[in-house]
């Protein structure tokens, strides 16, 4: 036993002598002053995106959408295609693909396709919008006759008899853009005038002219409605030269912001009700997206000498500052902007990426201050466009509520149509930003360099 203990002691002594030499062998090769160059474990790419990478994302989205949004009239009874339009079939409807051709989400998508074509020079994107708008315009006269014979018909009812801003604004705005750019040769003016007539004369308004709704409460403002109304008014002003449309558009932004913009946080609440003494503030990300996108869309066409331009530009800068302050380290924004335990949401992030990039490209926002955040936002969005061109992490259609659970637990789904147009817009504008600006890594950080 004594001999065994001696052997054990000698072994421990040898190990103790050996350990320092082993530790010396495993010392890091970097000197301490070099550690600042070590690569962090970023959750998304922290780099300037490449033109070909952005283009690939746009191409995947186009390929997917072109396949799942057919242009076909069918019998709602037999489900067979109708090709003879000389005879009215009262069961006729437009075949519903994965997404609706007439929804406000698709108005954003049409605009995104136009922007992608301009940025890439690829006519396939224009062709997507051209074909579907031409199809709608060609079929409206037929479906008007269907409605006369069958007042309950749902065939293009949203286009012919709009009953909400959602039915009008985004599609109308896209149609005017397609007309102004001469992408669509077919006369879209009858559809445009019908949409604008609803926005200007039929939608419920407060006594001061603010666009409003009577749901979920009487006399309610939805922040979303800035986008559902203002860009169409602005585009109509550009199309016709009639300043009344510009004046109405500016008025909407001014009157919404007075009621709904939190000047301490520089972000908007989602809903406001006239007879509520206290307004619970839920700063829903996508609604804030619609608001900042609206200001960008208006400034794009608002005359430089318009009396309200300075007010809109000032609000855009304040809102951008507020939004930027809530961006996460992953590049995304949360479903509720100021609640970090709510989930990260893709469509809002894409809208912010587009709006910031557009504002930088137009000189409305400082390229040095906002460019790196914009690049980071796009890199985040790009991770959510899967190999099949579907956009992941998008909140589904959302009403308006006054409790947090409603927003926290809204589902996300690749079939939520709200993500596709913003991704197309963001990618298109990022291409312009990368071509016009000089962004590179400087001392391990993204920087703008003139």
C-alpha positions in Angstrom: 0.0 0.0 0.0 2.8 2.3 0.9 4.5 1.7 -2.5 1.3 2.5 -4.3 0.9 5.8 -2.5 4.5 6.7 -3.5 3.8 6.0 -7.1 0.5 8.1 -7.0 2.4 11.0 -5.4 5.1 10.9 -8.1 2.4 10.9 -10.8 0.7 14.0 -9.5 4.0 15.8 -9.2 4.8 15.0 -12.9 1.4 16.2 -13.9 1.8 19.5 -12.0 5.1 20.1 -13.8 3.6 19.3 -17.2 0.5 21.5 -16.9 2.2 24.9 -17.2 3.8 23.8 -20.5 0.5 22.6 -21.8 -1.1 25.9 -21.0 1.6 27.8 -22.7 1.0 25.7 -25.9 -2.7 26.6 -25.9 -2.3 30.4 -25.5 -4.2 32.3 -28.1 -2.1 33.5 -31.0 -3.8 37.0 -31.1 -2.3 39.8 -29.1 -4.7 41.7 -26.9 -4.5 44.8 -29.1 -5.7 42.8 -32.1 -8.9 41.5 -30.4 -11.0 44.3 -31.8 -10.5 42.7 -35.3 -12.0 39.4 -34.1 -15.2 38.5 -36.1 -18.4 38.8 -34.0 -21.1 36.2 -34.2 -23.7 38.3 -36.0 -27.1 36.8 -36.4 -27.4 38.2 -40.0 -24.8 39.3 -42.4 -23.1 42.4 -41.3 -21.8 43.6 -44.6 -22.7 45.5 -47.7 -25.0 43.3 -49.8 -24.0 42.5 -53.3 -26.0 43.6 -56.3 -26.3 40.0 -57.6 -27.5 38.8 -54.2 -30.3 41.4 -54.0 -31.3 40.6 -57.6 -31.5 36.9 -56.9 -33.9 37.7 -54.0 -36.1 39.8 -56.4 -36.0 37.0 -59.0 -37.1 34.4 -56.5 -40.1 36.5 -55.4 -41.1 37.2 -59.0 -40.9 33.6 -60.0 -43.1 32.5 -57.1 -45.7 35.2 -57.5 -46.0 34.7 -61.3 -46.8 31.1 -60.7 -49.4 31.5 -58.0 -51.4 34.5 -59.3 -53.2 33.3 -62.5 -55.4 35.5 -64.7 -58.5 33.5 -65.5 -62.3 33.9 -65.4 -64.1 30.8 -64.2 -67.7 29.7 -63.4 -68.1 29.7 -59.6 -70.5 26.9 -60.1 -68.6 24.5 -62.4 -65.1 25.8 -61.7 -64.5 25.6 -65.5 -62.7 28.4 -67.4 -64.9 30.9 -69.3 -63.4 32.1 -72.6 -66.5 33.3 -74.4 -67.3 36.7 -73.1 -70.0 37.5 -75.7 -72.5 35.8 -73.4 -72.9 36.7 -69.8 -72.5 33.9 -67.3 -73.9 35.2 -63.9 -71.7 32.7 -62.0 -68.5 34.2 -63.4 -65.7 35.1 -61.0 -62.0 35.7 -61.3 -60.1 32.6 -60.3 -58.5 33.1 -56.9 -54.9 32.1 -56.9 -52.8 32.1 -53.8 -53.3 35.9 -53.6 -56.0 38.3 -54.7 -55.2 40.4 -57.8 -57.4 43.3 -56.5 -56.3 43.6 -52.8 -54.4 46.5 -51.3 -51.5 44.2 -50.6 -51.4 43.5 -54.3 -51.4 47.2 -55.0 -48.1 47.3 -53.1 -46.9 44.3 -55.1 -47.7 45.9 -58.4 -45.8 49.0 -57.4 -42.9 46.8 -56.2 -42.8 45.0 -59.5 -42.6 48.4 -61.3 -39.8 49.5 -59.0 -37.9 46.2 -59.5 -38.1 46.6 -63.3 -36.7 50.1 -63.1 -33.9 49.1 -60.8 -32.8 45.9 -62.6 -33.7 46.7 -66.2 -35.5 43.4 -66.3 -38.8 43.7 -68.2 -40.3 40.6 -66.5 -41.2 42.6 -63.5 -43.0 45.2 -65.5 -44.7 42.4 -67.4 -46.1 41.0 -64.2 -47.9 44.2 -63.5 -48.8 45.0 -67.1 -50.5 41.6 -67.7 -52.6 41.7 -64.5 -53.7 45.3 -64.8 -54.6 44.8 -68.5 -56.6 41.7 -67.5 -58.5 43.6 -64.9 -59.3 46.6 -67.1 -60.4 44.3 -70.0 -62.7 42.3 -67.7 -64.4 45.1 -65.8 -67.0 45.8 -68.5 -68.0 42.2 -68.6 -68.3 42.0 -64.8 -70.4 45.1 -64.7 -72.9 43.3 -66.8 -72.6 40.3 -64.6 -73.4 42.5 -61.6 -76.5 44.0 -63.3 -77.9 40.5 -63.8 -76.6 39.1 -60.5 -76.3 41.9 -57.9 -74.8 39.3 -55.4 -71.9 38.5 -57.8 -68.4 38.8 -56.3 -66.8 39.1 -59.7 -64.4 42.1 -59.5 -66.9 43.6 -57.1 -64.0 45.2 -55.1 -63.0 47.1 -58.3 -66.4 48.1 -59.5 -68.1 48.8 -56.2 -65.4 49.6 -53.6 -66.7 49.9 -50.1 -63.6 50.7 -48.1 -60.2 52.4 -48.5 -58.6 49.0 -48.5 -60.4 48.4 -51.8 -59.0 51.5 -53.4 -55.9 53.3 -52.5 -52.9 51.0 -53.1 -54.2 49.5 -56.3 -55.2 53.0 -57.6 -51.8 54.4 -56.8 -50.1 51.5 -58.6 -52.4 52.0 -61.6 -51.5 55.6 -61.9 -47.8 54.8 -61.7 -48.2 52.2 -64.4 -50.1 54.8 -66.5 -47.6 57.6 -65.9 -44.6 55.3 -66.8 -46.5 54.0 -69.9 -45.9 50.4 -68.7 -49.6 49.7 -69.3 -51.0 50.7 -72.7 -54.6 49.8 -71.8 -56.7 52.8 -70.6 -56.8 52.4 -66.8 -58.4 55.8 -66.3 -62.0 54.5 -65.8 -60.8 52.3 -62.9 -58.6 55.1 -61.5 -61.4 57.6 -61.5 -63.8 55.2 -59.8 -61.3 54.5 -57.0 -60.5 58.2 -56.5 -64.2 59.1 -56.5 -64.7 56.7 -53.6 -61.7 58.0 -51.6 -62.6 61.7 -52.2 -66.4 61.6 -51.9 -67.7 58.3 -50.4 -65.3 57.2 -47.6 -66.4 58.2 -44.1 -64.6 61.3 -42.8 -64.6 63.4 -39.6 -66.1 66.8 -39.8 -62.6 68.2 -40.5 -62.2 65.9 -43.5 -59.9 63.3 -41.9 -60.4 59.8 -43.4 -61.9 57.6 -40.7 -63.9 54.4 -40.0 -66.8 53.4 -37.8 -65.1 50.2 -36.7 -64.2 48.7 -34.3 -65.7 51.8 -32.6 -67.6 54.8 -34.0 -65.3 57.6 -35.2 -62.1 55.6 -35.3 -58.8 56.4 -36.9 -56.6 53.6 -38.2 -53.0 54.6 -38.9 -53.1 52.1 -41.8 -55.6 54.4 -43.6 -52.9 57.0 -44.3 -51.5 54.5 -46.8 -54.9 53.3 -48.0 -55.8 56.9 -49.1 -52.9 59.3 -49.3 -50.6 57.8 -52.0 -53.5 57.5 -54.4 -54.5 61.2 -53.8 -50.8 62.2 -54.3 -50.5 60.2 -57.5 -53.8 61.7 -58.8 -52.4 65.1 -58.1 -49.3 64.3 -60.2 -51.4 62.7 -63.0 -53.8 65.6 -63.3 -51.9 68.6 -62.0 -54.9 69.3 -59.7 -53.6 70.7 -56.4 -56.8 69.7 -54.6 -55.5 66.2 -54.4 -52.1 67.3 -53.0 -53.9 69.5 -50.5 -56.1 66.7 -49.3 -53.1 64.3 -49.0 -51.1 66.8 -46.9 -54.1 67.5 -44.7 -54.5 63.8 -43.9 -50.9 63.4 -42.7 -51.2 66.6 -40.6 -54.5 65.6 -39.0 -53.5 62.0 -38.4 -50.2 63.0 -36.8 -51.8 65.5 -34.4 -53.9 62.8 -33.0 -51.7 59.8 -33.2 -48.0 60.7 -33.3 -46.1 60.3 -30.0 -43.6 63.1 -30.1 -41.6 61.7 -27.2 -41.0 58.3 -28.9 -41.4 59.6 -32.4 -43.6 56.8 -33.5 -47.4 56.4 -34.1 -50.0 54.6 -32.1 -52.1 52.2 -34.2 -55.7 53.3 -33.3 -57.5 56.4 -32.1 -61.1 56.8 -31.1 -62.9 60.2 -30.9 -64.8 59.6 -27.7 -62.0 57.9 -25.7 -60.5 60.0 -23.0 -57.5 57.7 -22.7 -55.9 56.1 -25.7 -53.8 52.9 -24.9 -50.8 53.2 -27.2 -49.9 50.1 -29.2 -47.1 51.0 -31.6 -47.7 48.3 -34.2 -44.8 47.9 -36.5 -46.6 47.5 -39.9 -48.9 50.4 -39.3 -45.9 52.6 -38.6 -44.5 51.2 -41.8 -47.6 52.2 -43.8 -47.2 55.7 -42.2 -43.6 56.2 -43.1 -44.2 54.7 -46.6 -47.0 57.2 -47.1 -44.8 60.2 -46.4 -42.2 58.9 -48.8 -44.8 58.3 -51.5 -46.2 61.8 -51.0 -42.8 63.5 -51.1 -42.0 61.7 -54.3 -44.6 63.7 -56.2 -45.5 66.7 -54.0 -44.4 69.9 -55.7 -41.3 71.5 -54.1 -43.2 74.7 -53.6 -46.3 73.2 -52.0 -47.0 74.9 -48.7 -47.3 71.6 -46.8 -44.1 70.0 -48.0 -41.9 71.3 -45.1 -44.3 69.8 -42.5 -44.4 66.4 -44.2 -40.6 66.3 -44.5 -40.1 67.3 -40.9 -42.5 64.6 -39.7 -40.7 62.0 -41.9 -37.4 62.9 -40.3 -38.8 62.7 -36.8 -40.5 59.4 -37.5 -37.3 57.9 -39.1 -35.4 58.9 -36.0 -37.9 57.2 -33.8 -38.0 54.0 -35.9 -34.3 53.8 -36.1 -34.0 53.9 -32.3 -36.1 50.6 -32.1 -34.1 48.6 -34.6 -32.7 45.4 -33.1 -29.2 44.1 -33.4 -30.5 41.5 -35.8 -31.7 44.2 -38.2 -35.4 43.5 -37.6 -38.0 45.4 -35.8 -40.4 44.0 -33.2 -44.1 43.4 -33.9 -44.8 46.1 -31.3 -41.9 48.5 -31.7 -41.2 49.3 -28.1 -41.9 45.9 -26.7 -38.8 43.8 -27.1 -40.6 40.6 -26.0 -42.9 40.7 -29.0 -41.7 38.8 -32.1 -39.5 40.1 -34.9 -41.6 40.9 -38.0 -40.6 40.9 -41.6 -43.0 43.1 -43.5 -42.5 46.1 -41.3 -38.7 45.6 -41.5 -39.0 45.5 -45.3 -41.1 48.7 -45.4 -38.6 50.5 -43.2 -35.7 49.3 -45.4 -37.4 50.7 -48.5 -38.5 54.0 -46.9 -35.1 54.7 -45.4 -33.3 53.8 -48.7 -35.7 55.9 -50.7 -35.4 58.9 -48.4 -31.6 58.6 -48.5 -31.6 58.3 -52.3 -33.8 61.4 -52.5 -31.6 63.4 -50.1 -34.3 63.6 -47.3 -32.3 61.5 -44.8 -28.6 61.6 -44.0 -26.8 58.8 -45.8 -24.2 58.5 -43.1 -26.7 58.3 -40.2 -29.3 56.0 -41.8 -27.5 54.0 -44.5 -25.9 51.4 -42.2 -29.2 50.7 -40.5 -30.8 50.4 -43.9 -28.3 47.9 -45.1 -28.7 45.9 -41.9 -32.5 45.9 -42.4 -32.2 44.6 -45.9 -29.8 41.8 -44.9 -32.3 40.8 -42.3 -35.2 40.7 -44.7 -33.2 38.7 -47.3 -32.8 35.9 -44.7 -36.6 35.5 -44.7 -37.1 35.0 -48.5 -36.8 31.3 -48.8 -35.5 29.2 -51.8 -39.1 29.1 -53.2 -39.5 32.9 -53.2 -41.9 32.9 -50.2 -41.5 35.6 -47.6 -41.4 34.2 -44.1 -42.1 35.9 -40.7 -44.9 38.1 -41.9 -47.8 39.0 -39.6 -51.2 38.2 -41.1 -53.9 40.8 -41.6 -54.5 42.6 -38.4 -57.4 44.7 -37.0 -57.0 47.2 -34.3 -57.2 46.5 -30.5 -56.5 48.1 -27.2 -54.7 45.2 -25.4 -51.3 43.7 -25.9 -52.3 40.0 -26.4 -54.0 40.8 -29.7 -50.7 42.0 -31.2 -48.3 39.6 -29.5 -50.1 36.5 -30.8 -51.1 37.5 -34.3 -49.9 34.5 -36.5 -47.2 34.7 -39.1 -47.5 32.9 -42.4 -45.9 32.8 -45.9 -49.4 33.3 -47.3 -49.7 36.7 -45.6 -49.8 38.9 -48.7 -48.4 41.9 -46.9 -44.7 40.9 -47.2 -44.3 40.6 -50.9 -44.7 44.1 -52.2 -42.5 45.6 -49.4 -39.7 43.1 -50.2 -39.8 44.0 -53.9 -39.8 47.7 -53.1 -36.9 47.3 -50.6 -34.8 45.2 -52.9 -35.3 47.6 -55.8 -34.4 50.7 -53.7 -31.4 48.9 -52.2 -30.0 48.4 -55.7 -30.2 52.1 -56.2 -28.7 52.9 -52.8 -25.7 50.6 -53.4 -25.1 52.1 -56.9 -25.3 55.7 -55.7 -23.7 55.5 -52.3 -20.4 54.2 -51.1 -20.8 51.9 -48.2 -17.9 49.7 -46.9 -16.4 48.3 -43.8 -14.2 50.7 -41.9 -12.6 49.6 -38.7 -15.0 46.6 -38.6 -18.1 48.9 -38.9 -20.4 49.7 -41.9 -19.8 53.3 -42.9 -20.8 55.7 -45.6 -17.9 57.2 -47.5 -18.3 60.0 -50.0 
